[in-house]
Amino acid sequence: MNQIEIEQIGEELYFVAASPASRRLRTQAELLAQTDVPLLITGEPGSGKATVAHLIHSLSIRSSFPFVRVSCAALTADLLESDLFGYEHSAITLRSDSREGKFEQCARGTILLQAIEAMPGSVQLRLLKLLQTREFVRFRGHSVVGADVRIMATTCSDPEVAVSEGRLNEDLYNRLSAFELDVPPLRGRREEMPLLLGHFMNRLTRHYGVPAPSFSDALLEAAQRHSWPGNLRQLEIFVKRFLAFGDESAALEELNFNPRFDAVDERRNGGTNGNGSNGDAGIAEKSSLRSLVRHAKGEAERNAISHALEETHWNRKAAARALSMSYRALLYKIQEYQLIPQESLPIRGQRNSLGNGSR
């Protein structure tokens, strides 16, 4: 493999490997593509777990068949169960109709279950049975259906903690973690920063049809020093703001402010859409630079409020004081941006993992 590589694995979807950690991850992905067992992919929010899963699928013998992603946190138990397994009698229309679920629609392909720890317990049990028997029954149905699909899952949490807290079925975890792959955070891949900044900027300027501003040496150095707690999702938002405002001094000030944790996690962003480079953040389908500016302002405000709430452990009055805004205004913004408390990500070990070398 070349020292620096940008590998296209889908429309507007790339895997960038310009660091030892990412090259090691690429090698592990190629090895895992030769197997057909379940896979658990761990890593911080925005680090590129879904892109790594798509890379593994693209390198496997299933690559000519569908790759489907499902957010386990987005639906209620009944809706998620019918979405995955299909149904014979609709719980929505109350009619005796039927529909194939994702496991049937994805026949001979790969399905990625995102935020597996958020999957309702009843659905986890059904998934466990599918992994054990390779067959299932549709929701409210009777006929047995065979399942020829590779199952991958992602989590931002420590899976062992999720098991101990009852959020993840232990037997399901053991089945999924036959192989466990850890995606390193962006701060462990600092060599890629110039390449990633250029890549995101080229995509955005091509999308909006505007000239690309250049990154100065000072800006590149500051970007490499920054901890990027939101990983590639945060990096793409940063590039959007820099393109929208073109203010290098403001960009440097943002990079020199290096908080421990200010990212909005996958659930709060409604999952990911695959339009990233080692990452899951998408480009808002706007048609003008003016729309991009408005969008960037909203993201900047949301991230600032999110960071203040995390730093004050969701003490809203303390966060309002830190943000120099009224308590009532903060409550309004929390509702507007649909912010919810999130647990701090623990520093965790990993057992039986192919990802130990890429941390």
VEXFI-647654 format. One record per residue (C-alpha): residue number from 0; residue in one letter; x, y, z. Coordinates in nm, 3 decimals. Example, Ala and Ser with C-alpha at 12.3 -4.5 7.8 and 13.67 -1.06 7.14 Angstrom:
<sites>
0_A_1.230_-0.450_0.780
1_S_1.367_-0.106_0.714
</sites>
This chain:
<sites>
0_M_0.000_0.000_0.000
1_N_0.127_0.350_-0.083
2_Q_0.238_0.586_0.190
3_I_-0.059_0.812_0.114
4_E_-0.378_0.675_-0.035
5_I_-0.729_0.803_-0.096
6_E_-0.943_0.505_-0.183
7_Q_-1.289_0.554_-0.330
8_I_-1.535_0.297_-0.199
9_G_-1.863_0.453_-0.310
10_E_-2.017_0.762_-0.461
11_E_-1.863_1.055_-0.268
12_L_-1.727_0.805_-0.014
13_Y_-1.354_0.767_0.041
14_F_-1.112_0.601_0.279
15_V_-0.800_0.809_0.352
16_A_-0.486_0.636_0.475
17_A_-0.191_0.870_0.530
18_S_-0.085_0.761_0.879
19_P_0.045_0.437_1.033
20_A_-0.283_0.397_1.225
21_S_-0.502_0.425_0.914
22_R_-0.275_0.203_0.705
23_R_-0.290_-0.058_0.982
24_L_-0.670_-0.019_0.987
25_R_-0.681_-0.068_0.608
26_T_-0.479_-0.390_0.641
27_Q_-0.711_-0.518_0.913
28_A_-1.015_-0.432_0.700
29_E_-0.876_-0.635_0.411
30_L_-0.821_-0.934_0.639
31_L_-1.171_-0.909_0.784
32_A_-1.318_-0.887_0.435
33_Q_-1.200_-1.245_0.377
34_T_-1.415_-1.374_0.663
35_D_-1.792_-1.388_0.681
36_V_-1.852_-1.375_1.055
37_P_-2.021_-1.096_1.254
38_L_-1.807_-0.792_1.332
39_L_-1.826_-0.528_1.605
40_I_-1.671_-0.190_1.518
41_T_-1.595_0.046_1.805
42_G_-1.469_0.402_1.815
43_E_-1.551_0.758_1.911
44_P_-1.841_0.947_1.747
45_G_-1.748_1.074_1.403
46_S_-1.433_0.862_1.371
47_G_-1.551_0.678_1.059
48_K_-1.694_0.347_1.178
49_A_-1.957_0.328_0.904
50_T_-1.698_0.408_0.636
51_V_-1.474_0.128_0.764
52_A_-1.771_-0.112_0.752
53_H_-1.843_-0.005_0.394
54_L_-1.476_-0.056_0.306
55_I_-1.483_-0.411_0.442
56_H_-1.800_-0.483_0.245
57_S_-1.645_-0.341_-0.075
58_L_-1.344_-0.573_-0.035
59_S_-1.552_-0.883_0.035
60_I_-1.720_-1.137_-0.191
61_R_-2.051_-0.971_-0.100
62_S_-1.947_-0.640_-0.262
63_S_-2.182_-0.675_-0.561
64_F_-2.479_-0.708_-0.327
65_P_-2.645_-0.441_-0.107
66_F_-2.481_-0.262_0.184
67_V_-2.755_-0.137_0.418
68_R_-2.723_0.078_0.729
69_V_-2.981_0.088_1.008
70_S_-2.975_0.320_1.311
71_C_-3.087_0.121_1.615
72_A_-3.160_0.444_1.806
73_A_-3.397_0.594_1.550
74_L_-3.706_0.372_1.588
75_T_-3.927_0.224_1.857
76_A_-3.901_-0.148_1.932
77_D_-4.197_-0.250_1.709
78_L_-4.094_-0.028_1.419
79_L_-3.731_-0.141_1.435
80_E_-3.833_-0.505_1.454
81_S_-4.062_-0.475_1.151
82_D_-3.800_-0.269_0.964
83_L_-3.534_-0.536_1.016
84_F_-3.738_-0.856_1.000
85_G_-4.034_-0.745_0.787
86_Y_-4.393_-0.814_0.885
87_E_-4.695_-1.024_0.792
88_H_-4.957_-0.809_0.965
89_S_-4.883_-0.437_0.971
90_A_-4.882_-0.280_1.317
91_I_-4.934_0.058_1.148
92_T_-5.216_-0.004_0.899
93_L_-5.367_-0.296_1.098
94_R_-5.412_-0.477_0.764
95_S_-5.305_-0.831_0.681
96_D_-5.041_-0.716_0.436
97_S_-4.675_-0.817_0.431
98_R_-4.341_-0.653_0.362
99_E_-3.983_-0.771_0.344
100_G_-3.748_-0.635_0.608
101_K_-3.390_-0.523_0.572
102_F_-3.254_-0.875_0.631
103_E_-3.442_-0.996_0.322
104_Q_-3.381_-0.682_0.114
105_C_-3.010_-0.715_0.191
106_A_-2.987_-1.080_0.082
107_R_-2.626_-1.189_0.015
108_G_-2.507_-0.844_0.116
109_T_-2.403_-0.671_0.439
110_I_-2.613_-0.496_0.701
111_L_-2.465_-0.247_0.946
112_L_-2.650_-0.197_1.275
113_Q_-2.542_0.140_1.414
114_A_-2.549_0.211_1.790
115_I_-2.623_-0.153_1.871
116_E_-2.641_-0.073_2.244
117_A_-2.950_0.142_2.169
118_M_-3.139_-0.151_2.016
119_P_-3.441_-0.241_2.236
120_G_-3.392_-0.559_2.439
121_S_-3.669_-0.754_2.263
122_V_-3.511_-0.686_1.924
123_Q_-3.167_-0.782_2.057
124_L_-3.307_-1.123_2.149
125_R_-3.448_-1.170_1.799
126_L_-3.115_-1.067_1.648
127_L_-2.933_-1.314_1.872
128_K_-3.159_-1.596_1.753
129_L_-3.094_-1.498_1.390
130_L_-2.719_-1.512_1.450
131_Q_-2.755_-1.855_1.609
132_T_-2.986_-2.014_1.352
133_R_-2.938_-1.802_1.035
134_E_-3.315_-1.778_1.002
135_F_-3.601_-1.573_1.144
136_V_-3.977_-1.518_1.138
137_R_-4.127_-1.193_1.019
138_F_-4.286_-0.961_1.275
139_R_-4.635_-1.094_1.355
140_G_-4.571_-1.375_1.107
141_H_-4.530_-1.754_1.107
142_S_-4.317_-1.853_0.807
143_V_-3.947_-1.917_0.864
144_V_-3.715_-1.711_0.641
145_G_-3.348_-1.791_0.578
146_A_-3.095_-1.513_0.633
147_D_-2.794_-1.495_0.403
148_V_-2.642_-1.166_0.517
149_R_-2.326_-1.054_0.695
150_I_-2.401_-0.857_1.010
151_M_-2.181_-0.579_1.140
152_A_-2.255_-0.349_1.432
153_T_-2.108_-0.027_1.568
154_T_-2.098_0.133_1.910
155_C_-1.952_0.449_2.059
156_S_-1.981_0.304_2.408
157_D_-1.757_0.058_2.586
158_P_-1.951_-0.262_2.504
159_E_-1.853_-0.429_2.830
160_V_-1.993_-0.134_3.024
161_A_-2.309_-0.150_2.811
162_V_-2.340_-0.520_2.902
163_S_-2.290_-0.451_3.273
164_E_-2.553_-0.175_3.260
165_G_-2.803_-0.403_3.084
166_R_-2.810_-0.201_2.761
167_L_-2.647_-0.478_2.556
168_N_-2.735_-0.846_2.582
169_E_-2.422_-1.036_2.688
170_D_-2.483_-1.333_2.458
171_L_-2.544_-1.096_2.167
172_Y_-2.221_-0.911_2.247
173_N_-2.028_-1.238_2.251
174_R_-2.174_-1.331_1.912
175_L_-2.102_-0.992_1.755
176_S_-1.752_-0.956_1.896
177_A_-1.605_-1.272_1.744
178_F_-1.397_-1.005_1.571
179_E_-1.378_-0.655_1.716
180_L_-1.221_-0.365_1.530
181_D_-1.138_-0.029_1.687
182_V_-1.129_0.281_1.466
183_P_-0.865_0.526_1.595
184_P_-0.970_0.887_1.664
185_L_-0.851_1.169_1.441
186_R_-0.599_1.287_1.701
187_G_-0.420_0.955_1.647
188_R_-0.395_1.024_1.273
189_R_-0.252_1.377_1.271
190_E_-0.038_1.306_0.963
191_E_-0.360_1.297_0.760
192_M_-0.470_1.648_0.856
193_P_-0.344_1.839_0.546
194_L_-0.483_1.571_0.315
195_L_-0.822_1.561_0.490
196_L_-0.856_1.941_0.501
197_G_-0.783_1.960_0.130
198_H_-1.018_1.671_0.056
199_F_-1.314_1.823_0.241
200_M_-1.246_2.168_0.094
201_N_-1.231_2.031_-0.262
202_R_-1.561_1.850_-0.217
203_L_-1.735_2.154_-0.071
204_T_-1.609_2.401_-0.329
205_R_-1.700_2.161_-0.608
206_H_-2.048_2.124_-0.459
207_Y_-2.109_2.498_-0.416
208_G_-1.920_2.613_-0.722
209_V_-1.701_2.863_-0.537
210_P_-1.321_2.909_-0.533
211_A_-1.130_2.727_-0.261
212_P_-0.943_2.936_-0.001
213_S_-0.595_2.814_0.087
214_F_-0.483_2.683_0.424
215_S_-0.181_2.869_0.563
216_D_0.103_2.689_0.738
217_A_-0.013_2.837_1.070
218_L_-0.364_2.700_1.017
219_L_-0.236_2.355_0.922
220_E_-0.010_2.344_1.228
221_A_-0.297_2.451_1.456
222_A_-0.522_2.186_1.301
223_Q_-0.263_1.918_1.370
224_R_-0.233_2.028_1.734
225_H_-0.611_2.034_1.790
226_S_-0.761_1.732_1.967
227_W_-1.071_1.709_1.742
228_P_-1.306_1.550_1.997
229_G_-1.575_1.530_1.727
230_N_-1.329_1.365_1.487
231_L_-1.401_1.379_1.113
232_R_-1.753_1.509_1.159
233_Q_-1.615_1.807_1.350
234_L_-1.338_1.853_1.093
235_E_-1.585_1.878_0.806
236_I_-1.796_2.131_0.997
237_F_-1.480_2.334_1.059
238_V_-1.401_2.334_0.685
239_K_-1.760_2.443_0.609
240_R_-1.726_2.741_0.843
241_F_-1.386_2.836_0.702
242_L_-1.528_2.824_0.348
243_A_-1.835_3.024_0.449
244_F_-1.659_3.302_0.641
245_G_-1.302_3.295_0.505
246_D_-1.176_3.434_0.837
247_E_-0.840_3.274_0.920
248_S_-0.804_3.456_1.253
249_A_-1.139_3.319_1.371
250_A_-1.043_2.972_1.247
251_L_-0.713_2.988_1.437
252_E_-0.894_3.105_1.751
253_E_-1.132_2.810_1.720
254_L_-0.845_2.563_1.677
255_N_-0.646_2.706_1.966
256_F_-0.949_2.650_2.190
257_N_-0.897_2.281_2.253
258_P_-1.182_2.148_2.473
259_R_-1.177_1.799_2.612
260_F_-1.516_1.713_2.472
261_D_-1.746_1.921_2.253
262_A_-1.879_1.686_1.988
263_V_-2.239_1.607_1.913
264_D_-2.266_1.230_1.897
265_E_-2.424_1.009_1.632
266_R_-2.761_0.974_1.795
267_R_-2.803_1.350_1.829
268_N_-2.717_1.389_1.460
269_G_-2.959_1.120_1.357
270_G_-2.692_0.879_1.239
271_T_-2.475_0.926_0.934
272_N_-2.518_0.923_0.563
273_G_-2.194_0.789_0.427
274_N_-2.089_1.103_0.238
275_G_-1.760_1.133_0.422
276_S_-1.396_1.048_0.406
277_N_-1.322_0.800_0.686
278_G_-1.620_0.977_0.839
279_D_-1.989_0.987_0.842
280_A_-2.081_1.358_0.815
281_G_-2.278_1.459_0.506
282_I_-2.281_1.780_0.306
283_A_-2.608_1.969_0.347
284_E_-2.785_1.974_0.016
285_K_-2.796_2.353_-0.016
286_S_-2.771_2.542_-0.340
287_S_-2.599_2.864_-0.237
288_L_-2.313_2.993_-0.026
289_R_-2.563_3.207_0.167
290_S_-2.741_2.890_0.278
291_L_-2.406_2.742_0.381
292_V_-2.334_3.048_0.598
293_R_-2.668_3.018_0.778
294_H_-2.613_2.645_0.826
295_A_-2.261_2.696_0.961
296_K_-2.379_2.958_1.212
297_G_-2.639_2.717_1.347
298_E_-2.385_2.435_1.380
299_A_-2.139_2.667_1.559
300_E_-2.406_2.775_1.810
301_R_-2.523_2.419_1.868
302_N_-2.168_2.295_1.926
303_A_-2.095_2.579_2.172
304_I_-2.411_2.502_2.372
305_S_-2.339_2.129_2.363
306_H_-1.986_2.185_2.492
307_A_-2.104_2.411_2.777
308_L_-2.364_2.154_2.883
309_E_-2.110_1.872_2.879
310_E_-1.856_2.077_3.077
311_T_-2.116_2.161_3.345
312_H_-2.251_1.803_3.350
313_W_-2.581_1.938_3.220
314_N_-2.624_2.196_3.496
315_R_-2.833_2.429_3.281
316_K_-2.801_2.734_3.503
317_A_-2.422_2.700_3.514
318_A_-2.413_2.648_3.138
319_A_-2.624_2.959_3.082
320_R_-2.380_3.163_3.292
321_A_-2.083_3.021_3.100
322_L_-2.252_3.113_2.770
323_S_-2.355_3.461_2.896
324_M_-2.717_3.397_2.805
325_S_-3.041_3.381_3.002
326_Y_-3.159_3.052_3.148
327_R_-3.485_3.079_2.949
328_A_-3.293_3.137_2.624
329_L_-3.077_2.831_2.694
330_L_-3.383_2.612_2.750
331_Y_-3.524_2.735_2.418
332_K_-3.199_2.654_2.237
333_I_-3.180_2.307_2.396
334_Q_-3.529_2.237_2.260
335_E_-3.452_2.395_1.920
336_Y_-3.140_2.184_1.865
337_Q_-3.293_1.875_2.030
338_L_-2.997_1.835_2.264
339_I_-3.005_1.549_2.511
340_P_-2.763_1.455_2.791
341_Q_-2.490_1.215_2.683
342_E_-2.254_1.012_2.897
343_S_-1.886_1.101_2.870
344_L_-1.698_0.844_2.668
345_P_-1.484_0.629_2.899
346_I_-1.128_0.533_2.825
347_R_-1.156_0.165_2.769
348_G_-0.959_-0.144_2.704
349_Q_-1.047_-0.396_2.441
350_R_-1.039_-0.770_2.450
351_N_-1.003_-1.018_2.163
352_S_-0.965_-0.723_1.925
353_L_-0.791_-0.683_1.594
354_G_-0.782_-0.310_1.666
355_N_-0.535_-0.303_1.952
356_G_-0.256_-0.180_1.730
357_S_-0.456_0.113_1.593
358_R_-0.541_0.293_1.914
</sites>
